[in-house]
Amino acid sequence: MTPLPDSVRIVEVGPRDGLQNEKTIIPAATKIELIRRLGECGLRSIEATSFVSPKWVPQLADAAEVFASITQLPGVSYPVLVPNEQGYDRARAVGAREVAVFSAASEAFNRKNINASIDESIERFRPVLEKAEADGVKVRGYVSTVLGCPYQGDVPLGDVVRVAERMHRLGCYEISLGDTIGMGTPLKARAMLRAVADSVPISALAIHFHDTRGQALANVLACLEEGVSVVDSAISGTGGCPYAKGATGNVATEDVAYMLEGMGIETGLKLDKLIETGLWLSAQLGRETSSRVARAGT
């Protein structure tokens, strides 16, 4: 194990990954207010929305309206997800300065998710990376199903490494490794990260865990012990994937912040504001928060 990092950057994915699977359409005004509140929590990276086709993700059909309406704070990045060149052009038209592209380590999941093979998905976003380089736009990469697939089952580590390495080589400054359906356990998460870190610098890796089986915080800790210092999370534990049956929410931002703060690791976040925002969002969604910290009133 390497020494724990002194600080961790938390990438808040609630406004996009957290809300994309909600059945009831959430008003744009609520999404804009959520992003404003998250900024007040001290977050420095807030994934604002996704410029995918409204046909496939109707919850985010208002992407242009939301992004154009948010007040962007100095020093805060507001990345948006784009599936292809058309999505990139739409995002740039409203001023996006950081985008994210995605693929899966599982062929079966990729075909269910975007009706394309892994190679085809990478070819789709290759023009995005080329345009982004010319425009001075940062590109983040997501690799999903790194610890298991709802259709394929186990995913070979070699496939995870291959996709992550290709994304990094094409120009993604950071690769987020996602346990899309929450199958991972700490030792498996550690082994996966070690395998990828042999090909991609640990400084260019992030982790993204769903808490389907209550393993997310333990998985985060195992990866911190390997030297990773970027963690994706969603306020109030929101989330899910329309193409991953059984997947529940992301690890809650409040819970990650509480754990890191208790370990003496700097996040720059205001825990009380996170809890307040998580409870507010849960009320907007008409349900109880998934955050254990918020439920405990800490």
Long-range contacts (C-beta under 8 A, 24 or more apart in sequence): 1-225, 1-226, 2-225, 2-226, 2-227, 4-224, 4-225, 4-263, 4-265, 5-224, 5-227, 5-228, 5-229, 5-265, 6-265, 6-266, 7-229, 7-265, 7-266, 7-267, 7-268, 8-224, 8-229, 8-230, 8-231, 8-260, 8-265, 8-266, 8-267, 9-44, 9-45, 9-229, 9-230, 9-231, 9-267, 10-43, 10-45, 10-230, 10-231, 10-232, 10-233, 10-253, 10-256, 10-257, 10-267, 10-269, 11-45, 11-47, 11-176, 11-206, 11-230, 11-231, 11-232, 11-233, 12-38, 12-43, 12-45, 12-46, 12-47, 12-233, 12-234, 12-235, 12-253, 13-47, 13-208, 13-232, 13-233, 13-234, 13-239, 13-250, 14-38, 14-47, 14-234, 14-235, 14-236, 14-238, 14-239, 14-250, 14-253, 14-281, 15-46, 15-47, 15-48, 15-49, 15-66, 16-47, 16-48, 16-49, 16-50, 16-60, 16-80, 16-81, 17-47, 17-232, 17-234, 17-238, 17-239, 17-250, 18-234, 18-235, 18-236, 18-238, 18-239, 18-249, 18-250, 19-59, 19-60, 19-238, 20-50, 20-57, 20-59, 20-60, 20-239, 20-240, 20-241, 20-242, 21-59, 21-239, 21-240, 21-241, 21-242, 22-59, 22-285, 25-58, 25-59, 26-59, 26-284, 26-285, 28-62, 28-65, 28-66, 28-69, 30-284, 31-62, 31-66, 32-66, 32-69, 32-70, 34-235, 34-277, 34-281, 34-284, 35-66, 35-70, 35-78, 36-70, 36-71, 37-273, 37-276, 37-277, 37-280, 38-235, 38-277, 39-71, 39-73, 39-76, 40-270, 40-273, 40-277, 41-269, 41-270, 41-273, 41-274, 41-277, 42-267, 42-268, 42-269, 42-270, 42-273, 43-76, 43-253, 43-269, 44-75, 44-76, 44-77, 44-268, 45-76, 45-77, 45-79, 46-76, 46-77, 46-78, 47-78, 47-79, 47-80, 47-81, 47-100, 48-78, 48-79, 48-80, 49-80, 49-81, 50-80, 50-81, 50-82, 50-87, 51-80, 51-81, 51-82, 51-83, 51-87, 51-88, 51-90, 51-91, 52-81, 52-82, 52-83, 52-87, 53-83, 56-242, 57-242, 63-90, 63-91, 64-90, 64-93, 64-94, 67-91, 67-94, 67-95, 67-96, 68-94, 68-95, 77-138, 79-138, 79-140, 81-142, 82-125, 82-128, 83-114, 83-124, 83-125, 84-124, 84-125, 84-127, 84-128, 85-124, 85-125, 85-127, 85-128, 85-131, 87-128, 88-127, 88-128, 88-131, 88-132, 92-135, 92-137, 96-137, 97-137, 97-138, 98-137, 98-138, 98-139, 98-140, 99-128, 99-132, 99-137, 99-138, 99-139, 99-140, 100-139, 100-140, 100-141, 100-142, 100-176, 101-125, 101-128, 101-129, 101-139, 101-140, 101-141, 101-142, 101-167, 101-172, 102-141, 102-142, 102-143, 102-144, 103-141, 103-142, 103-143, 103-144, 103-163, 103-167, 104-143, 104-144, 104-145, 104-149, 104-163, 104-180, 105-143, 105-144, 105-145, 105-146, 105-149, 105-155, 105-159, 105-160, 105-162, 105-163, 106-144, 106-145, 106-149, 106-151, 106-152, 106-155, 106-159, 107-152, 108-149, 108-151, 108-152, 109-144, 109-145, 109-149, 109-150, 109-151, 109-152, 109-180, 109-243, 109-244, 112-151, 112-243, 113-144, 113-243, 118-159, 118-163, 122-163, 122-166, 122-167, 122-170, 126-170, 129-170, 129-171, 129-172, 132-171, 133-171, 138-173, 139-171, 139-172, 139-173, 140-172, 140-173, 140-174, 140-175, 140-176, 141-167, 141-168, 141-172, 141-174, 141-175, 141-176, 142-175, 142-176, 142-178, 142-208, 143-167, 143-175, 143-176, 143-177, 143-178, 144-178, 144-180, 144-241, 145-178, 145-179, 145-180, 145-181, 145-244, 146-177, 146-178, 146-179, 146-180, 146-184, 146-192, 147-179, 147-183, 147-184, 147-188, 147-189, 147-192, 148-179, 148-181, 148-183, 148-184, 149-180, 149-181, 150-181, 150-244, 150-245, 150-246, 150-247, 157-191, 157-192, 157-195, 158-195, 160-192, 160-195, 160-196, 161-195, 161-196, 161-198, 161-199, 164-196, 164-199, 164-200, 164-205, 165-196, 165-199, 165-200, 168-199, 168-200, 168-204, 172-204, 173-204, 174-204, 174-205, 174-206, 174-230, 175-200, 175-204, 175-205, 175-206, 176-205, 176-206, 176-207, 176-208, 176-230, 176-232, 177-205, 177-206, 177-207, 177-208, 178-208, 178-209, 178-210, 178-232, 179-208, 179-209, 179-210, 179-216, 179-219, 180-210, 180-241, 180-244, 180-247, 181-210, 181-212, 181-241, 181-244, 181-246, 181-247, 182-209, 182-210, 182-211, 182-212, 182-213, 182-215, 182-216, 182-247, 182-248, 183-212, 183-213, 184-209, 184-215, 184-219, 185-215, 185-218, 185-219, 186-215, 186-218, 186-219, 186-221, 186-222, 187-222, 189-219, 189-222, 189-223, 190-222, 190-223, 190-225, 190-226, 193-222, 193-223, 193-226, 193-228, 194-226, 197-226, 197-227, 202-226, 202-227, 202-228, 203-229, 205-230, 206-230, 206-231, 206-232, 207-231, 207-232, 208-232, 208-250, 209-250, 209-251, 210-239, 210-240, 210-247, 210-248, 210-249, 210-250, 210-251, 211-237, 211-248, 211-249, 211-250, 211-251, 211-252, 211-290, 212-246, 212-247, 212-248, 216-250, 216-251, 217-251, 217-255, 217-256, 217-259, 220-251, 220-256, 220-259, 221-259, 224-265, 231-256, 235-274, 235-277, 235-278, 235-281, 236-277, 236-278, 236-279, 236-281, 236-282, 236-289, 236-290, 236-291, 236-294, 237-278, 237-289, 237-290, 237-291, 238-281, 238-285, 238-290, 248-290, 249-290, 252-278, 252-289, 252-290, 252-291, 252-292, 252-293, 252-294, 253-278, 253-291, 254-278, 254-291, 254-293, 254-294, 255-291, 255-292, 255-293, 257-293, 258-293, 258-298
